[in-house]
Amino acid sequence: MDHFMPLAATAAAASGASSNSMWTIVVVYILLFGALYLIFFRPQQKKRKAEEAMRKNVQIGDEIVTIGGVVGRIVAIKEESDSFVIETGIDRNKIIIKRWALGKILTVHEKD
């Protein structure tokens, strides 16, 4: 029973500081969510923007790899259907690929 008396006295003294500790907790949570945003969501947005720029800058003659692993050379770009035609293999099979299915551009372009 003697253990609870110091705890009760501490709780009574801390009741005046409870509003201050509440704001401390709120600030800690805001900082935590801000850090999580910077660690997880911001890099994903940057990656998505870089992929969109890559897909918009594709040119006829570029050698590409699709997200399914098909390797080919672009022979035509169809802006109205947001796709392009690639030529694959020795026997020059032509495949229509949607722009979102572009995985990587293998051709290196020199910057002006």
C-alpha positions as CSV (number, residue, x, y, z in Angstrom):
1,M,0.0,0.0,0.0
2,D,2.9,2.3,0.6
3,H,4.0,1.9,-3.0
4,F,0.9,3.7,-4.3
5,M,1.3,6.9,-2.3
6,P,4.3,8.2,-4.3
7,L,2.6,7.3,-7.5
8,A,-0.5,9.2,-6.5
9,A,1.6,12.2,-5.6
10,T,3.4,12.1,-8.9
11,A,0.1,11.8,-10.9
12,A,-1.3,14.8,-9.0
13,A,1.7,16.9,-9.8
14,A,1.8,15.8,-13.5
15,S,-1.9,16.7,-14.1
16,G,-0.8,20.3,-14.7
17,A,1.7,19.2,-17.3
18,S,-0.7,16.9,-19.0
19,S,-1.6,19.4,-21.7
20,N,2.1,20.0,-22.4
21,S,2.8,16.3,-22.8
22,M,-0.2,16.0,-25.1
23,W,1.3,18.6,-27.5
24,T,4.6,16.8,-27.3
25,I,2.9,13.5,-28.4
26,V,1.1,15.3,-31.3
27,V,4.4,16.9,-32.5
28,V,6.1,13.5,-32.3
29,Y,3.4,11.9,-34.4
30,I,3.5,14.7,-37.0
31,L,7.3,14.3,-37.3
32,L,7.0,10.5,-37.5
33,F,4.5,10.7,-40.4
34,G,6.6,13.4,-42.1
35,A,9.6,11.1,-41.9
36,L,7.6,8.1,-43.2
37,Y,6.4,10.2,-46.2
38,L,9.9,11.3,-47.1
39,I,11.3,7.7,-46.7
40,F,8.6,5.8,-48.5
41,F,6.3,7.9,-50.7
42,R,8.6,10.5,-52.1
43,P,11.0,8.1,-53.8
44,Q,8.1,6.2,-55.4
45,Q,6.8,9.5,-56.9
46,K,10.2,10.3,-58.3
47,K,10.6,6.8,-59.8
48,R,7.1,7.1,-61.4
49,K,8.0,10.5,-62.9
50,A,11.3,9.1,-64.3
51,E,9.4,6.1,-65.9
52,E,6.8,8.4,-67.5
53,A,9.6,10.6,-68.9
54,M,11.3,7.5,-70.3
55,R,8.1,6.3,-72.0
56,K,7.4,9.7,-73.5
57,N,11.0,10.0,-74.9
58,V,11.0,6.7,-76.9
59,Q,12.0,7.1,-80.5
60,I,11.7,5.0,-83.7
61,G,14.8,2.8,-83.9
62,D,15.3,2.4,-80.1
63,E,15.9,-1.1,-78.9
64,I,13.7,-1.8,-75.9
65,V,12.7,-4.5,-73.4
66,T,9.1,-4.8,-72.3
67,I,7.9,-5.6,-68.8
68,G,7.3,-9.2,-70.1
69,G,10.9,-9.6,-71.3
70,V,10.3,-9.2,-75.0
71,V,13.3,-7.5,-76.7
72,G,12.8,-5.6,-79.9
73,R,13.3,-2.5,-82.0
74,I,10.6,0.2,-82.4
75,V,9.5,0.6,-86.0
76,A,6.4,2.7,-85.5
77,I,4.8,4.9,-82.8
78,K,1.0,5.1,-82.7
79,E,0.1,8.2,-80.7
80,E,-3.7,7.8,-81.1
81,S,-3.7,4.4,-79.4
82,D,-0.8,5.2,-77.0
83,S,1.2,2.2,-78.3
84,F,4.1,1.3,-80.6
85,V,5.1,-1.5,-83.0
86,I,8.2,-3.4,-82.3
87,E,10.1,-5.8,-84.5
88,T,11.6,-8.9,-82.8
89,G,13.8,-11.8,-83.8
90,I,15.5,-12.8,-87.0
91,D,12.3,-13.3,-88.9
92,R,11.2,-9.8,-88.0
93,N,7.9,-10.5,-86.2
94,K,6.0,-7.3,-85.5
95,I,4.2,-6.8,-82.2
96,I,2.0,-3.9,-81.0
97,I,2.9,-3.0,-77.5
98,K,1.2,-0.5,-75.2
99,R,3.4,2.3,-73.9
100,W,2.8,1.3,-70.3
101,A,4.4,-2.1,-71.0
102,L,7.8,-0.5,-71.8
103,G,10.3,-1.8,-69.3
104,K,13.7,-0.4,-70.4
105,I,15.3,1.4,-73.3
106,L,18.5,-0.3,-74.3
107,T,19.6,2.3,-76.9
108,V,21.8,5.0,-75.4
109,H,21.1,8.5,-76.7
110,E,23.7,11.3,-76.6
111,K,22.5,14.4,-74.9
112,D,22.7,17.7,-76.8
